[in-house]
Amino acid sequence: MTPPHTPAERGPNCWQCRHFAITHIPTAPYACRAMGFQSRLLPAMEVLRVDGQFCMLFQAKDKPVA
């Protein structure tokens, strides 16, 4: 049995990135504000598919104040 992958091995999670956005375009529902594109796939997956590397512009969202 293989151990679960660490976050560093999986790459960034767009849902936790401050640059991630949801569009109202059915054919491209996701967007990256930092790179300025919209996609059918999550932006980090699109970057990995096209560039072969993990997204380098990931910035974690601020934690909400309780």
N, C-alpha and C positions, 0 to 999 in steps of 0.2 A: 504494500500500500504506500503510495507516495504522499508526502506531507502537503498540506495546503500551500498554495503559492502566497508569498508575501506581497504586500502592496507594491513594493519596488519591482517585483518581477512581473506584475500585471499591468503596470503603468498607471497613469492618473485616471481618476474617476470624474468625468465631466459633471456629474450631478453635484459634486462637492467643490466645483471650480467657480470663482467669481465671474469669469468671462462667459460662462455657459448661458444660453438663452433658448427659450422656446419661441418658435415663430408661429404665425397663423397660416403658413403655406403648407398644404397637405403633402406636396411632393418633396419638401425640404423642411421638416418640422423642427430641426435642431440648428443652432447657430453658435459660432464662436465670435464674440465681440473683439477679442484680442487679434485674431487673424482675419476677421472680416469676411467670413464665408458662412453659407448655409448648406445643410447636407441632409440626406436621407438617413445617414448613419450618425451616431454620436461623433462629435468632432475629433475626439482623441482616437477613435477607431479609424476615421477617415485619414488622419495624419499618419497613423501607423501603416495603413494600407498604401498610401501614396509615397511616403518618405522612407518607410522602413524603420523609423525610430519613434520612440515615445514623444508625446507632446512636451515641448520644453517651456511653454508659457503658462503652465498650470499654476494657479494661485488659489490656495484654500479660502473658502468663504469665511468671513468673520463669524465668530461664535455669537449667537444672540445673547443679549444681556437679560438675565432673569429678573 
